[in-house]
């Protein structure tokens, strides 16, 4: 699980909006126009725009059940 201090400073690299932790495995951009989701693998957030774009069309509800 991500440290609360780290989570507080993380932002979407594409639009600089706040991200929210979902299911302890994903960081979801809170900007409704951006919609990128970044996986967390081995407790490391993969905050690459290309990675977040892969999941842009997956809903936040569906992403919670997916493995990163």
Helices and strands as residue ranges (DSSP letters): H 4-9, E 19-22, E 26-29, E 37-41, E 44-45, H 49-53, H 60-63
